[in-house]
Amino acid sequence: MQITSILRRAAQVNPNGIATICKDRQQSWSQLLGRVERLAGALQGLGMGPGDRVALLSLNSDRYIEYYFAVVWGGGAMMPLNVRWSPAECAYALNDAGATILLVDDAFAPAAQEIRAQVPGLKSLVFCGDGDTPNGMLNYEDILTAANPTPDAGRSHDDMAGIFYTGGTTGFPKGVMLSHTNLFVGGVSNAQEIQIQDGTVYLHAAPMFHIADLIWFAAVTLAAGTHVIIPMFTPDATLEAIEKHRPSQVLLVPVMLQMMMQSPRLANTDISSLELIVYGASPITESALIQAFELFPNAQFLQAFGQTELSPVATILPTDYHVLEGPRSGKLRSAGRATRIVEIRIVDEDMNEVAQSETGQITVKGPVTMLGYWNKPDVTADTIRDGWVLTGDAGYMDDEGFVFLMDRLKDMIISGGENVYSVEVENALGQHDCVATSAVIGIPSDEWGEAVHAIVILKPDMATTVEQLKAHCHTLIAGFKCPRSIEFRTEPFPLSGANKVLKTDLRKPFWEGHDRQIS
């Protein structure tokens, strides 16, 4: 249960095979191993010790994969940062985790100094981009070249391999601690469930900071396949990479898949190499899936459901259930069945298992369950009960073990595959001088699945506009968290007996006619 063993094996069994392709660079598995050994030494030279957090704020690149393996090779813990976060959110996570080293690329070098000013404990900034190295930063290639290869630090099993920050119910991100076992088993499971073969070519189009794509680092490396990397998703860049590099597999969040289907370039692109399209992170409509079947005729489809706390996959809807006729039809609206390494139970508020087809909270148990939340023992205790992770998702299980999502028990919105906790948005709105209170909910969106919608009550005799409130939010939180729509009200919000806002009542008018309260 050691992440680095995966890389050593790949370099052993396929030393001259192409490991990564990024822009005009490509390297073999033996070359990648050598660079990882030297980068690990360079990070140790900057002070990285056992379990120390090393953060990365970067678009997708081959250096992201080098970072992933080098940090744990050298004994540290990786800490990928969400590229959509504001500098204030990045600074919060860095301070919270006590990170001392931050790597940034060209896209985020301008924000690095602003972040550094807010993080007193940050000792080293490393520029891992392709342009000129900014003043005050070390150059990635320079420190790697100058370093001596270092032996594997030997961390494994329950040693922490990384902290992955997600939205928080308190208004601040919380760090999910994942171990070597979590990421090793998650990668092995992913490779098996998705039937990755030796030499699989996988396209990294989804953002690498997200655990949904990052788990493929291990899965593809297990097969000594090839990682094809584009800096970020756009429909045209993704289609161009498919035609040029001939990947057999790709992961697409539903909104990404829909954007590709709407691209005029699709009809003129050779996509015949694609054998498997994996989708997940948010539900997809049945009509969109049927259209995808038609537009990607050579590809099979597979759905994965999970969360960061589960490293990250809990259920799989296999390719043979993506059919419209026959005995295996009728499951497209499900999230699939438990992977081969986890158990799933649907429970009531007292953790008692509910009857078949009765709705309750989805809970998961297995070797992929997180170590806990960094510095948040109370939240950890509320989330992990007797080894079971409470997902915060409501659903039911049918008589064949298929799980159907129905609602969210936690106050969270999934927009374009990104988690948005309502309280984060409400805290941002509350810092505006004119806002007395607000309630943030998710409403149906054809483009994003769910859109962030804010209902705002202003202070007496105060006035502001929708655009002013949106601009205010953009200074405090990531753009994907900011309200896409805002309405003003004067009447008080409906309250429960415990004086909590009844968001179910606020959401009801928007979700009428839908058979579930999430999208």
N, C-alpha and C positions, 0 to 999 in steps of 0.2 A: 504494500500500500504506500508506494513512494512515487510521486509524480515524475521525478527525474528518471526513473527506470524505464519509462515509456520512450523517452528520447534516446537513451543509450541503446535500447533494442532496435529502434528505427535505424540508427546509424550503423548498427551491426549487421542487420539483415538486408539493408538497401543503401549502402554507403554512397553510391554514386547516383541514386535516384533523386529526382528534383523534389526538394522539400518545400520551398516557397518560391512564388512568382509574384513580384510586386513592382509595378512600373516597369523600368528597364533592368531590374535586378532579378537574378534567380540564384539559388544556392542548393547544393546537395545536402543530404542528411549528415554526412561527415563534416561538411563545412559549417552547418548550423550548430552541431555539437561543439565544435571548436570555438565558435564565437560565443556560445553560451558559457563555456568554461572561463573564457577571458572576461566576459561581462560580469560574471559572478565575482571574479577577483577584483574587478574595478569597483564594484559596489561595496565589497568588503573594505577596500581601500578608502572609501568615502565614509566608513564607519558603520556599515550595516552589520549588525550582530544577529544572533539567533532570535527569530520572531519579530525583528524590527520591521516596521512598515515602510515600504517603498512605493510611492504613488506614481501614476502615469496619467497624463491628460493629453490625449492624442487621437487623431483620426486613425483609421485602420492602416496598418503597415506590417511589413515583415519584422520590423523591430519590436512590434507588440508581442509577437510570438517569442522572440529572443528574450524579451523582458520577462514574460510569463515563466519560462523555464529557468532563466538565470537567477531571478530573485530567490526561488525555492532551492536551486542548486547551491546558492551561497548561504542558505539558512534563514533567509528573510521571509516576509509575508507580503504578497502582492496587494496592491490597492488601486484598481482601475477607477478612474473618476468619470462620471457622466459628462460627455462633451456638451450636453445641452444645459448644464448648470450655469448659474451666474457665478461670478468670482466669489461672492459672499457665501454661497453654498459650498463651493470647493474649499474655501478657507475653514468653514465650520467642520467639514469632514476631516481635513488635515489636522486641525487642532484636536478634534475629538479622539482621533486615532494616535496622535503623537507622532505623525510621520516626520522624518528628518530629511528624506531625499524625495525630490519631485522631478520627473522627466516630462518635458513638454516638446511638442513639435512646432512646425512653422505656424499652424493655425492658432495655437494658443500661447505662443511666445509673448505677444503683446499683453496678454492678461496676466502673465506669470509674475511680473513685478508687483502688480496690484494685489495678487494673491499673497505673495511673499510678505508684503507689508502687514498683512493681517495674521501671519503665522510665525510667531517669534521662534518657534522650535525648528523651523525649516533651515537646515544647514547647507544643503547643496541643491542647486538647480542644474539639471543636465539637459542640454538641447539635443533632441533626437530627430530633428528635421533635416531637410536637404539644403536649406539656404544658409546664409551667413549666420554664424553663432552670435547672438546678442551679447552685449557687454554684461559681465557679471555671471555668465553661465559657462559651464564646462561643455565641451563638445563630445557627443556620444562616441563617435568613431575614434577620436583621439584617446579617450580614456580606455576604450576597449583595446585598441592597438597596443597601448603602453603597458597594459596589465599582463601578468602571467596567468596561465590557466590555473584554476584552483580546484582542489579535490571536492567532490560532492560532500556537503556538510552532513548528509545522512539523516536529515529530518524525515519523518514518515508517520504513518498511522494517524493518531489523534493530534499530532503537532499541527498548529494552525498554519495553513498555506496562504490564506488571504482573507481580507476584509472587503466585503462588497456592499456598498451603501445603497439603501433603498429609501423610499419615502417614509416619513414617520408620523405616527398618530399624535405626537406631541407638537408637530409643526416643524420638527427638525429631522434630518435623515438619520437612520439608524444603521449601524454596521453589522452585517451578517458575517459571522465568523465561520469559515469553511476549512476543513482539515484536509490533509493529504488523502485520507481515506475517502472523504466526501467527493473530491474532485477525481480521484483515481477510479472509484467505483462508478461515479456518474459518467465518466468517459467510456469505461468498459461497457456499461449498460447501454449508453447511447449508440456505441458502435454495433452492439449486438441487435438492439431493437430496430435500428435503421438499416441493418444489413450492410454495413460498410465492408467492402472487400479490399484485399490487398491492392494497393495502387489507386484507390479511389481519389478522384480529383474533386475537391470541394471549393466552392466559391464563397469567400467571406464578403458578402454584400451588407449584411446586417452589422450594426455597430459592435465592435469587439469588446467594448467596456461592458456590454450586456452579457450576463451569464448564459443567456440562450445561445449566443454565438460562441462565447468563450469556451463552452464545454466541448466544442468541436476541435479545439486545440489538441486535447487529449485523444479524442475519438479518431481523428484523421492520422495523428501521429502513431497511434496503436497499429494502424494498417500500413504505416510507412508510405502513406499516400502523398498527395500534393496539395498544399494550401495556396490557392489563387486569391489574391487580395486586391480589392479596390479601396481607395481612401474612404469613400462614403457612398451610400446608396443614392443613385438617381436612376430612373428607368432606362435612360439611354446608356449610361455608363455600365449598368448591369448587363444589358443586352449586348453591348459591344464586347464585354469580357466573356460572355457565354460563347459568342461566335468565334472569338479569337483563341481562347484557351480551352474550350471544349470541356468544361466541368461536367461531371455526372450528377452532382448533388448541390443543392443550395437551400438555405433556410430563408424564408420570407415571412415577415409579419404580414397579416392580412392586408393592411393598408398598402404595403409595398407591392404585394401581388396584384392588387387592384390597380395601382398606378401603372404597373407594367402592362396589364391588359388594356389599359386606355391609351398606351403609347402608340402613335402612328408607326413607329419604327418596328414594332413587333412583327408585323406582316412581312417585312422584308429582311428579317434576321433569321439566320440558321440556328435554331434552338434544339436541333435533333440530338445533341449530345446529352441533354438533360434526361436522366432516368428517374430522378426522385426530387420532388419539391416538398420540403417539410415546412409546415406553417404552424404558428402558435403565438403565444403571448397575449392574444385576445381572440374572442370568438369570431367566426366568419359566417356570413349568411349562406344558406344552402344555394340560393340563386347565383351568388358569386362563385361558389365552388363549381357548379355545373358549367358556368361560362369558362372557368379555368380548364376544366376537362376538355372542352372543345378547342381552346386556344393553345394548349400544350399537349397535343395528342400523343406524343411519345413518352411523356412523363407520368409516373405514378405519384400519388399524393399521400401524405402521412401527417397526422396532427399530433402535436405534443402539448400536454398541459402540465403546468407546475408553477414553481416560484423559486426565487433565489434561495430561500430557506431549505429547499429540497435538492439543491445542486444540479440541475433545477427540475428534472422531469419526474412526474408522478404517474401520469397515464399516457398511453399511446393509442391512437386510433389507427390501426395498420392500413396498409394500402388495399388489402383485399376487402375492406369494409367501405371503401370509397366507390361504391357502386349504387346504381339507381334501380336495379332489378335483381331478382333472385333472392335466395334465402338470407343473404348477408346484407341486403338493402335495409334501409330504415334506421341506420345508425349514424348518419351524417351529422345529425344535430347533437350527438354525444361527444364527450371529450375522450372517449376510449376507455380502456381497462387498465388496471394497475400494471406497471412494468414488472418484470420478473424479479426485481430486487426489493419491492416495497409491498406493504399491506395497506389497504384503504378501508376505513370504516366511516359510515355516516352516523353521526351522533346527535343527541339532544343537548340541552344546556348542562345537563348533569353528566355528560360523557357516556351516557347509555346508548348503545347501538339501537337505531330506530328500525322499524319494520321495512321490508323490501318495498321499494317505490315510494317510501315516505321521505319528505324533504327534511334535511338536517344539515349540520355542518360537516364538510369533508375534512377528514383527518388522515394523516399519512405517517407511517412508521417504517424505518429501514436504515441501512448504512449511509444513506445520503442526507439524513436529517442533520441540520446545522449543529455546530457546537453551542451556539447561542448568539445573543446580540452583544456587541462590544460595550462594556461598561454599563449594561442595562439589565441587571439581574432580575428586577421585578417584571420587566416586559418579557424577558426570556421565560420566566416562570408562568406567565399568563399564556404564552404561546406553545410551550412544550409541556404536555401533561403525561407523565408516565411513559415518556419516549415518543408520544404521539404529537406531531405538529398540527396545530389547529390552523387551517389555511385561511379562515375568514370567508370562505366561499360556501354558499348554500347550494345543495343539489341533492339528487337522489340516485340510487343504483337500481338497475333493472335486474331481472332474473338471470341474466347472462354476465353480470358483473360490469356492465357499461355504466359509466358515470355521466349524468346529465347536469350541467350547471344551470342554476335558476336565478340566483341573486348573490349579492355580496353582503355579508354580515358586518364587515368592517367598512368604515366610511371612506371608501376608495373608488376612484374612477380609473378605467383603463382607456387611454386615448392614444390611438396610433401605436399600441403596443407598450406604451409607457405608463407606469403606475403614478397616479396623482392622488395624494391624500388631501381630502377637502380642507382639513385644518391648516395645511401649509398655505393654501390660497386664502383662506379666511384670515390668517395671521397677517398676510401681506396687505389685504384690503383694509384690515383694522388699523394699519399704520398710516392710513390717509386721514388727514385732518377732518374731512367731511363725513367719514363713515362712522355711524353709530354701531351697527352690527351687520353681519352678512351670513348667508347660508349658501354653501357651494354644493352643487349636485351634478351628476352626470346625466346628460340627455342624449337621445339617439342621434347619430350622425352617419349619413351614408358614406362620408369620406373617412372619418376617423373611428368609426365604431361607436364611440361615445365622445361627446364634446363637453368641456368644462363650462358650466353655466353658473353664474353668480346672481343671487337675489340679494339686493342691498337696501338697507334702511339708512337714510342719512340723518345726521344730527339736525335738530330744529334750526330753521333759518339758515341752513347751509346748502350750498349747491355745487355740483360738479357734473361732468359729462361722462358718458360711457368711455370715450376715447381717452379722457384724462385718467380715469381709473385703470384702464388697460396699460397705459404708459407707466403709471406708478408701479403696477405689479411687475412690469418688465425690469425695473431697476432692482428688484429684490429676489425674484425667483426665476427659474428657467422658463423659457418661452412656452414649452409644451404644457406647463402648469397654469399659465395665465388664462383667465376666462376668455373664451371665444365669443361669449354673449353675456350681457349683463342687463338685468331689469331692475327698476327701482320700485319699491313698495313703501307704503306708509303704515299699513296695518301690521300688528305684531305677528310673529311667526307662530304657528301652532306648536304647543308644548305638551310633553308627556307629563305624567304625574310626578316625575322626578325633575321636571323643569328642563328637559332636554328638547331641542328642536326636533319635531317629527318630520324628518326629511323624506320619509316614505310618503307622507301627505303632499309634500312639495313636488316630489317626483311624479306622482300619480298622473297628473294631466298630460305629461310629456310621453308617458309610456303606455297610454291607453291603446288597445289593439295589438300589443305585443304579448307573446306568450311567456316571455321571461323578462326580468327587470334589468338585464344587462345586455350589452351588444358588443 
